[in-house]
Amino acid sequence: MDCIFCKIVKGEIPSKKIYEDEKVLAFYDVSPQAPVHFLVIPKEHFRNFRDISSDKLEIISHIFKVIQIIAEQLKLDDGLRIVNNYGKDGGQTVDHLHFHVLAGRSLNWPPG
């Protein structure tokens, strides 16, 4: 498998980690779109949310719990945006389920 995020999970590609446990990894985006921009990914490879079987759906709630933990640690009290892109038209560029978390400035909508 030639998945860049799987390589980051395995330690084959370095990342600036924020959080890690047995299920997920969170790290800063290499091309930040806000003063705070990190990704949270499951360690298990899922191409996207549609690739998750019903017996594995708890990974989504775990990801959101981790986002809560990180938001508290980083004191993101003024708000944040959580983004999950799906498919080419949705802007997904890496075929590994991931959530972007952006904060640290006012985030306009629509994003463009």
C-alpha positions, 0 to 999 in steps of 0.5 A: 500500500502506498498510502502517505498517512499509513506511512506516517502511522508506521513512522516511515514519514515524519510528522509533528505529532500532537496526540497518539493512542492505539486507534488514532494519530493527530499531527499538524498539517504540512500546509496549514490553512489557519494558525492551528491546522491539524489532522486526526486519522485512524491508524487503521486504513479506511479510504473514506467514511463509506469504507467503514463497516458497521462494526468499526463505526466507533472510530468516528466517535473516538476521533471526535473525543480526541478532537475534544481533548486536543481542543482543550489542550490547545485552548481553542475556546473561540471555536474551530472547524472540523472538515472531512472531505470525501471523493474527488469533488469533495476535495479528498486528496489522500485516500485515507479517512482523515479530519482536518481541524482548523482554528486560531482565526475567524473562519468564513463560510463558504470556504471557497 
